Amino acid sequence: MFMEERHRAILDLLSQNQRISVGEIQQKFHVGYETAKRDLRILEESGLLKRTHGGAIPLRQVAAGKPPKVTERDMTEIRENYMAIAMHAISMLENNDVIYLPSATVGYFMAQKLPENLKLRVVTNSIVMAEELRKRDKVSVIMLGGEMDQKGHCYDAIAAGTIRRLRFDKCFLTSAALSADFGLSIQRTGAIDFWNALISSAKQVIGLYPTQKIGFDSVVSICPAEKLDVLITDWEAAEKDLKKFDEKGIQVVVVERQKEKVEKTQEMEE
């Protein structure tokens, strides 16, 4: 197989699976480690993918969000890295914390996995999140009001005004994208005031960003990256991206992949 043919096949696999590893390229195309790495470097330099630690992901189309009425509860796929980030975020919680949980998949995972014995006050702008949290006997929920969008979220001036009357011990955030240069970014301008109210009201701001969101820019910048005190990401994040955040004084936490799942995957491949 010529190199150009292999590159097309790599891009086809990436399109199908939304990620590819160096090991998969070696196994699929019977090439060496350095050749597989070089293939990904060439494709990245051509603007066709983004390299990660040990592989690559597609170049995200950050302007294309989920359908208008699809919520975090409707996303039935359990993404391993999203769950790992959520579980690490939960490990940071202390009894009697006042926290904000984001109305996003990783925030929903946190709501589902909160320990039964942990006493918390949780602020949310999502009726879906509130419905999940109300099942917890030791969780007190503050629901932010305002004009609700089709997903059941409130981002308007009424919600932002309520936030300014609150103080969070920990504010967990995730947005459409995060880069060292453009900061936290989203797709629409209407929620900028809401986001900045959250950040201003928090003693500690913790970003929950899977690899798929790091190193990309969405349409509208909310604030600089250094507004984050802590960034939690996963094992596939590119070291060159993480170094930039570290240089800005952000504490970077890289969660590890569960060993059992890695071993199971290797067994299946064999």
C-alpha positions in Angstrom: 0.0 0.0 0.0 1.3 3.4 -0.9 1.6 6.1 1.8 -1.2 8.2 0.2 -3.5 5.2 0.2 -2.7 4.5 3.9 -3.4 8.1 4.8 -6.8 7.9 3.1 -7.5 4.7 5.0 -6.4 6.3 8.3 -8.8 9.2 7.7 -11.6 6.8 6.9 -11.1 4.9 10.2 -10.9 8.2 12.1 -14.2 9.3 10.6 -15.8 6.0 11.6 -14.4 5.7 15.1 -13.7 9.3 16.1 -10.2 8.4 17.2 -7.3 6.3 16.2 -4.2 5.2 18.1 -0.6 4.7 16.9 -0.9 1.0 17.9 -4.0 0.6 15.7 -2.2 2.0 12.7 0.7 -0.3 13.3 -1.5 -3.3 13.5 -3.9 -2.4 10.7 -1.3 -1.4 8.1 1.7 -3.5 9.3 4.0 -0.5 9.7 6.5 0.4 12.5 5.9 2.8 15.4 7.9 5.7 13.8 6.0 5.3 10.5 2.7 5.4 12.3 3.7 8.5 14.2 5.0 10.2 11.0 1.7 9.4 9.2 -0.2 11.3 11.9 2.2 14.2 11.9 1.9 14.6 8.1 -1.9 14.5 8.3 -2.0 17.0 11.2 0.3 19.4 9.3 -2.1 19.1 6.3 -5.0 20.2 8.6 -6.8 16.8 8.4 -6.7 15.7 12.1 -5.4 16.6 15.5 -2.8 14.5 17.2 -3.2 13.4 20.8 -1.0 11.5 23.3 -0.7 8.2 21.5 -3.0 8.8 18.5 -5.3 11.3 16.9 -8.9 12.7 16.9 -10.8 14.5 14.2 -10.7 18.2 13.8 -13.9 19.2 15.6 -16.6 21.2 14.0 -17.3 23.3 17.1 -20.1 25.3 15.6 -22.2 22.1 15.1 -23.8 21.3 18.5 -26.3 18.7 19.5 -29.8 18.9 18.1 -31.9 21.6 19.9 -33.9 19.2 22.1 -31.2 16.7 22.9 -30.1 16.9 26.5 -27.3 15.3 28.5 -29.7 12.6 29.7 -30.3 11.6 26.0 -26.6 10.8 25.4 -26.7 7.1 26.2 -23.0 6.4 25.2 -20.8 6.2 28.3 -17.6 7.8 27.1 -14.7 6.3 29.2 -12.7 9.5 29.4 -15.7 11.7 30.3 -16.6 9.3 33.1 -13.0 9.2 34.4 -13.0 13.0 34.5 -16.3 13.1 36.3 -15.1 10.6 38.9 -11.9 12.6 39.6 -14.0 15.7 40.0 -16.2 14.0 42.5 -13.1 13.0 44.5 -12.4 16.7 45.1 -15.7 17.3 46.9 -15.9 17.8 50.6 -18.8 17.6 53.0 -21.0 20.7 53.0 -19.5 22.1 49.8 -21.6 24.5 47.7 -21.0 23.6 44.1 -22.1 24.4 40.6 -22.5 21.4 38.2 -22.5 22.1 34.4 -25.5 21.1 32.3 -23.4 18.8 30.1 -22.6 15.1 29.8 -19.6 15.2 32.2 -21.7 17.1 34.7 -24.6 14.6 34.4 -22.1 11.8 35.1 -21.1 13.6 38.3 -24.7 14.0 39.3 -25.3 10.3 38.8 -22.3 9.2 40.7 -22.3 11.5 43.7 -21.7 9.5 46.9 -24.8 8.8 49.0 -23.2 9.9 52.2 -21.9 13.3 51.0 -23.8 16.4 52.1 -23.8 19.0 49.4 -25.6 22.1 48.1 -25.7 21.9 44.3 -26.6 24.8 42.0 -27.8 24.0 38.5 -29.4 25.8 35.6 -30.9 22.5 34.1 -34.2 20.8 34.9 -32.6 17.6 33.7 -29.8 17.9 36.3 -32.2 19.0 39.0 -34.4 15.9 38.4 -31.3 13.7 38.8 -30.1 15.5 41.9 -33.5 15.5 43.7 -33.1 11.7 44.2 -30.2 12.3 46.6 -31.3 12.6 50.3 -28.3 14.6 51.3 -28.2 17.0 48.3 -29.9 20.3 48.5 -30.6 21.8 45.1 -30.8 25.4 44.1 -32.4 25.7 40.7 -31.5 28.8 38.7 -34.6 30.3 37.0 -35.1 32.4 33.9 -36.2 31.8 30.4 -35.7 28.1 29.6 -34.3 26.9 26.2 -35.4 23.7 24.4 -32.9 21.6 26.4 -34.3 22.8 29.7 -31.5 25.1 30.6 -31.5 28.8 31.8 -28.7 31.1 30.7 -30.4 34.5 30.7 -30.0 37.7 32.8 -32.4 36.3 35.5 -30.2 33.2 36.0 -27.0 35.4 35.9 -28.5 37.8 38.5 -29.3 34.9 40.9 -25.7 33.6 40.5 -24.3 36.9 41.7 -26.2 36.4 45.0 -24.4 33.1 45.5 -20.9 31.9 46.4 -19.6 28.6 45.4 -16.8 26.6 47.1 -16.2 24.9 43.8 -17.5 25.7 40.3 -17.2 22.9 37.8 -17.3 24.1 34.2 -17.1 22.7 30.7 -17.7 24.6 27.4 -17.6 23.8 23.7 -13.8 24.2 23.5 -10.7 25.3 25.4 -7.4 26.6 24.1 -4.5 28.4 25.7 -4.8 31.3 23.3 -8.6 31.7 22.9 -9.6 30.5 26.4 -13.0 29.0 27.2 -15.3 29.3 24.2 -18.9 28.6 23.3 -21.1 28.8 20.2 -23.5 31.6 21.1 -23.1 35.1 22.6 -26.2 35.0 24.8 -24.6 33.0 27.6 -21.4 35.1 28.1 -22.8 37.0 31.1 -24.0 33.8 32.7 -20.6 32.1 32.4 -18.7 35.1 33.8 -21.1 35.4 36.7 -20.3 31.8 37.6 -16.6 32.4 37.5 -16.8 35.6 39.5 -18.9 33.8 42.2 -16.5 30.8 42.7 -13.7 30.4 45.2 -12.3 27.7 42.9 -13.0 27.2 39.2 -12.4 23.7 37.9 -12.5 22.9 34.2 -13.7 19.5 33.0 -12.3 19.1 29.5 -12.0 15.8 27.7 -9.3 15.6 24.9 -12.0 16.2 22.3 -12.5 19.8 23.5 -8.8 20.8 24.1 -6.8 22.8 21.7 -9.8 23.9 19.7 -11.7 27.3 19.5 -15.4 27.7 19.2 -17.0 30.9 18.0 -17.2 33.1 21.1 -14.5 33.5 23.8 -16.0 33.6 27.3 -12.8 34.4 29.2 -9.0 33.6 29.2 -7.9 30.1 30.1 -6.2 31.3 33.2 -9.5 31.9 34.9 -9.4 28.2 35.6 -7.7 27.2 38.8 -7.7 23.5 37.9 -8.0 21.7 34.5 -9.0 18.1 34.6 -8.5 16.2 31.3 -7.7 12.7 30.2 -4.8 10.4 29.2 -5.1 11.2 25.5 -4.6 15.0 25.8 -1.5 16.2 23.8 1.4 17.2 26.0 2.1 20.3 23.9 -1.4 21.6 24.7 -1.1 20.8 28.4 2.2 22.5 28.7 0.7 25.8 27.6 -1.9 25.6 30.3 0.7 24.8 32.9 2.7 27.8 31.8 -0.3 30.0 32.6 -0.3 28.8 36.2 -3.3 26.4 35.8 -3.1 23.2 37.8 -3.4 20.4 35.2 -4.7 17.0 36.3 -4.5 14.2 33.8 -6.8 11.3 34.8 -5.5 7.8 34.0 -7.3 5.2 32.0 -8.7 2.3 34.1 -6.2 -0.6 33.9 -8.8 -3.3 33.7 -10.4 -1.8 30.6 -7.0 -1.4 28.9 -6.2 -5.1 29.6 -9.6 -6.2 28.4 -9.2 -4.3 25.1 -5.8 -5.8 24.6 -7.2 -9.3 25.1 -9.9 -8.7 22.5 -7.4 -7.4 20.0 -5.2 -10.5 20.5 
